[in-house]
Amino acid sequence: MNKPLADRIRPTELDDVVGQRHLLEKGKALRSLIDSGDIPNLIFYGPSGVGKTTVASIIASKTNRSLRRLNGTTASTQDIKDIVSELDTFSAPNGILLYLDEIQYFNKRQQQSLLEFIENGKITLIASTTENPYFYIYPAILSRSTVFEFKAVESEDIIPAVKRGFNILSEEYQVELEIDEEVLKRISVGCGGDVRKSLNSVENCFFATPTVDGKKHIELDIAKQLVQKSAVRYDKEGDEHYDIVSAYQKSMRGSDPDAALYYLARMLYAGEDIRFISRRIMICAAEDVSNADPQALVVATAASQAVMQLGMPEARIILAQAATYVACAPKSNSAIMAIDGAMEFVKAHPDYKIPSYLQDAHYKGAAKLGHGIGYKYAHDYKNHYARQQYLPDACKDIHFYNLSEQGYEKRLKEHLTRIHRESEEDNDGQ
């Protein structure tokens, strides 16, 4: 019984697969393809322990092709050549179904070596990956494959698998089990949607519990100890990391402080670098709040400095204060839209001539070149504003910055409108 429990109870029929109803319910695209028996090249994308290998194995059992398995972490180009050498032989008369796990670890050349045989249909590829295939898989492979995304399994879907795991262990070891009601929930929730991890926890709880008079009493305390926070699904270099960060920033942008706190808590619980978290708050303060509330960037910057002095766990308070401030602040994207527009314009027109009166006049001989002559010093005029062209002649009428009606930007807009109007009135009266 050294074989892991997850492998011993692996389903052999699609209806027994835990979760993935969006793919495997009757009438869904993947289910229909499998039932048809005409299997195209497939890429299964999703986190570990959610059924990708199980579904691939079931597909293999329903086809008359020879199944071969490779793992991208260990397979070599020679392994691919060995498989190709079997084509059109007695060992693979109808072609080969290749299940390639962790395809993201295959380099470009290794992936390219499969193309000819995928294209002519002699090899049907079912590849799985925990990474976004559109980033890690060679485009020519992608274009010849259909991608299906597997999701983390909901906790309520995991509970039946956990119960089944305990029942099988009870039968195998001839031990009567008594399980606290909350144990099943603790395991199913604590394993982050990973069925394999939940079954590993079942085994750990079973073997860590002593047998007394032919019985094991699985208590909640042992489950709490064995289902640890390492089960949190959060890879600092993977999709889950970027998805949570994206949701975190979008929640602040969307003025939802509760959602911002939720994603902040998930990052903190998973051990994310507090410097990284604070940088995202600063970015949001500048990009999404901007001058609608200039204080937001001040708060975010101060928070960034404070968390480095305090460290965890106190840093969580500072981060929460800054994140909720930014989430609740009035929003404007005027600054980022303005600078992006200006950058695009400068990219197309990089060297328009600066008006001579704006050029540097702080050196001997500048006047002889006409530099600085005619410049109006703003503080010498009413409202500290002088009507003057500052842009180059070639683009003097272009407009980049559009102040919104949000928060402090509305006051800035009113101020500019007033001083421009009063300047025009003064000139008209002269």
Secondary structure as UniProt FT lines:
FT   HELIX           5..8
FT   HELIX           14..16
FT   HELIX           21..24
FT   TURN            26..27
FT   HELIX           29..36
FT   STRAND          42..45
FT   TURN            48..49
FT   HELIX           52..61
FT   STRAND          66..71
FT   TURN            72..74
FT   HELIX           77..85
FT   TURN            86..88
FT   TURN            90..91
FT   TURN            93..94
FT   STRAND          96..101
FT   HELIX           103..105
FT   HELIX           108..112
FT   TURN            113..114
FT   HELIX           115..119
FT   TURN            120..121
FT   STRAND          123..129
FT   HELIX           133..136
FT   HELIX           139..143
FT   STRAND          146..149
FT   HELIX           155..172
FT   TURN            173..174
FT   STRAND          176..179
FT   HELIX           181..190
FT   TURN            191..193
FT   HELIX           195..208
FT   STRAND          211..212
FT   TURN            213..214
FT   STRAND          215..218
FT   HELIX           220..226
FT   HELIX           229..231
FT   TURN            236..237
FT   HELIX           239..253
FT   TURN            254..255
FT   HELIX           257..269
FT   TURN            270..271
FT   HELIX           274..284
FT   HELIX           285..289
FT   HELIX           290..292
FT   HELIX           295..310
FT   TURN            312..314
FT   HELIX           315..328
FT   HELIX           334..348
FT   TURN            350..351
FT   HELIX           356..358
FT   TURN            364..366
FT   HELIX           367..369
FT   TURN            370..374
FT   HELIX           378..380
FT   HELIX           382..384
FT   HELIX           393..395
FT   TURN            396..397
FT   HELIX           407..429
//
